[in-house]
Amino acid sequence: FPLKAVKVMHTVALRTESSLPVSITPPTQFSAHKVRFLEF
């Protein structure tokens, strides 16, 4: 698992969480996206 990919994914996640209100972002969909990313 490349460390660079982890850093990029983490940065994108932080930007998404900071730019969108928590109430609008569905936790289940976000969690599923993380799990799907880990399957690669």
Secondary structure as UniProt FT lines:
FT   HELIX           3..19
FT   TURN            22..24
FT   HELIX           27..39
//
